[in-house]
Amino acid sequence: MEKLQFKTQIKSSANHAYNIMLAKDTYKQWTAEFNPSSDFEGSWDKGATIQFFGVNKEGKKEGMVSKIKENEPGRFLSIQHIGILNDGKQVTEGPQVEAWAGALENYSFSEQNGLTTITVDVDTNEEYTGYFKETWPKALNKLKELCESEK
């Protein structure tokens, strides 16, 4: 698995950026860069299971099943992918899952002089490297816009 890193600087407090990133309405806006129907179900609490999904062309839910490994509001969030969502059903074993099982998505927040740097470290397989390199910067730019406009 390959590790990728993306960063953005936002004119806001780390807590504000964290809250905008995870709030249901604004989450859907910045993650629309990945999928226009991007959404989540579940809790951001440490140890909780959460589903990240979109609706495919056939109108079926597909995405990732994950666990929140760590959650320190305004400082650090770690998501571990444990399976996939296929037609709305959780799949946590088999060949489709093996490519992703255990992959981490980590968000670090560092605030200094009214600027917050969000660093995103993601594990990916070769199939998605190009897509992520293109899409993550767009998503983080949208998150930056949301944070700086909603003060």
Secondary structure, 3 states (H helix, E strand, C coil): CEEEEEEEEECCCHHHHHHHHHCHHHHHHHHHHCCCCCEEEECCCCCCEEEEEEECCCCCEEEEEEEEEEEECCCEEEEEEEEEEECCEEECCCHHHHCCCCCEEEEEEEEECCEEEEEEEEEECHHHHHHHHHHHHHHHHHHHHHHHHCC
